[in-house]
Structure formats: structure tokens, C-alpha cells
Amino acid sequence: MLLDSIQRRAIRLVGDATLTHSLTSLEHRRKVGDLSLFYRYFHGKCSSEISAIIPSLAIPIRRTRQAQSAHPFVVNLERCRTALYQDSFIHRTARLWNSLPVEIRFQWSEGILGLALSGKDPEGYSTLYFHPISSFNEFNVSTKVLQNETLATNSALNYGHFKVLGSRGPKAQSGASFLHQESKVLFYSLINLNAVACWRTTLSNYSMLSQGRVFMSNETMVFPSDIKVDAKNTLWVLSNRLPRFIYGYLRSDEYNFRILKSSVSDAIRGTACDSKMKIDPHIWRNITSKLDIKNDASAKEFSHQSYCVELSKLSTKSIITPPISFDFGNQTLPHCYLEDPEGPVSPTDLISVLESTAEFNRHEEFKSFHHTRTTD
């Protein structure tokens, strides 16, 4: 605080209000100078501001006396013990630039922010899903490892226990997350895309193809900061425009804080997280007729390349084909990519377009990855 003392003395020496009126205090500059002040560790010590936006506790929902002895897996502000685990995974992350719709630029270079806990396995341990805010990747580790301090703090021993599940894709840094125990769906924010996405933890792969987009909005979902599912299976999301507050200003004539909610079933309906999703026979007939697929038997043999080539003839943008399919019950449709920075177009979006009209190039759903519900 030596600089604060020097600044106060300098103001007294000058004594001219016209010269000191616009002088920004050092305290204010420390708070808004760099977002990393909220998260970064300095020689093993937490920043004093970290408590203001510390992520929610990853504690299983229990309604018994055992809840009082629940083991929280969260940042320890006094000892910052999470720093002990960082060698196992932080070195695999990247420092990435981000931009808000208002063109405020800042850099995520931070550690773990999202924590979500699964139900217990037969041995009585849960799986902790987590991600650094500066990474596209999702990780997990058994709480059996975390509760063994010797194992958890020794990178030579715990390297194989901290697992990389996969990537969320470009621009898909994530903050808050929550695992719904009943559906086994992991909900998480996409802070750079102003969206909330999901992934079913029972799936064997974690990729862009296996994840669903729940909601996206550059107006109501700017910086989704917290996600929860309550006992009535209602999904709650809080958005607060934090980066705009830190690096710019909040307009008093706008809504800067929002609470959004949806039932879990409505949130995941029609996405890759919906285990009950089946392709409607009427929709399938429309697809097969437009793509000249003769019957269900031949549909299974219809190649990914042919499928996407046929779609590319009906689109104004180029379509790229990955070597993977997407299962719709008894039918399997390949997953095609539009050559667009927004990301892939899911089979659900393609079906929605194919069902609605034959003039594909006129529909915005086909030109972007935005789920149809994002415009509600």
C-alpha cells in the first residue's frame, strides 16, 4: 500500500482540485485493471477479490443428516489448496482472447471455475467434472483421489486419474456448471458464446457432436455466471454482464442482471442430451424423399459423404463431412458441418429445416447453429 500513501501525499502537495479531480484512485485501478485479479494465484496466495465471485460449492444434494458432513470440493480461500492440483491438467490449457458483443476485449488466463459432482458409484465415491475457464476442454476425476491428499498432490501418482474428456469446440470456454442427478445431464455456461449447453454423462464420448445447445442470446444471456437445478427439476441460470461492468460501464436503462428458468425436460428436448429423442416417421419420409433415399434399409447404407453433398446442393454455404454419425433411435443420420465460424449444424436443426420447407437456402436455421429456441 506504499503507492496509495504516495498518491495521497502527492494530492496534498498539489492542492489544486482542478488537477486532481480526474485522478483515478489506485484502489479503483486495481479492481478494474485486469480480470485476472479475481482469479489468479500469486506465489500460492489467492487474490483478495476472489471471494467476490467464488464459484458455487460442488456438494451433492442430500436431505439426510449426512448433509452436514458433506465434503465440499471448492477453492479453499485460506490455503488455496486447489493450486496443489494444477500440475495435472492446467498445463494442457491455452490462454485465449475473447470479445463481447459490445467489442469489449479481455483475456481469460484463469484456473478452475466450473465444478459439478455426480452421484455416488458402488464404492461410495462421486466423479467431479471440472474445467479451467481458459480452456475448451472438460476434465474429470474421482473424489476418491481428491480425498487422498497424498495421491491428489503428487502429480507423478495422480496423472492418470485426472482425465481429459474432450473439447467443447472453438470459442467454447465455460464457467459455471451443474450436473442434474436424475437425467445425468451436465449443464454448463459458454461464456464467450453467451449460451448454455449440455452433455449427457452416460455418453462414451465428449465432443461437439455429443453436446447440445440449450439456449443462446446476445441480449439476455450475456455472461451466464451461475447454473443450478432445483428439487423440482427446474433449471435456473443467472446472467450478469460482469466483463462489461469491469471493462466498460453498465447502462441504467438496460436490464443487466437476469434470472432465467426452464424445466430440464424442455431445456434438453431435441438436443443431443435428450435420451428420449426419436425421429418422427413423417419427418423421415420428408428427408428421404428430398434426398432420394428409397427406403429405411438403403438409408442405413446412405454414406455420410453422399448425404452432405446432397445437402450442400440445397445450401448457400459449403458443407464439410466429419467421419461420425448421430443416432436417432433406429435411424442414423450423419452430422454435417457448415463452413461457418459459429460451429456445426446439428441433425436436429437439419431435420427442422427439411421438414418445414424445400427452399432450404431461405431459412436462417440452416445458415447458423443457433437452436430454434434461442429466438423465443
Secondary structure, 3 states (H helix, E strand, C coil): CHHHHHHHHHHHHHCCHHHHCCCCCHHHHHHHCCHHHHCCEECCEECCCHHHHCCCCCCCCCCCHHHHHCCCCCCCCCCCHHHHHHHHCHHHCCCEEEECCCCCEEEECCCEEEEEECCCCCCCCCEEEEEECCCCEEEEEEHHHHCCHHHHCCHHHHCCCCEEEEECCCCCCEEEEEEECCCCEEEEEECCCCEEEEEECCCCCCCHHHEEEEEECCCCCCCEEEEEECCCCEEEEEECCHHHHHHCCCCCCCCCCEEEEEEHHHHHCCCCCCCCCCCCHHHHHHHHHHCCCCCHHHHHHCCHHHHHHHHHHCCCCCEECCCCEEEECCEEEECCEECCCCCCCCHHHHHHHHHHCCCHHHCHHHHCCCCHHHHC
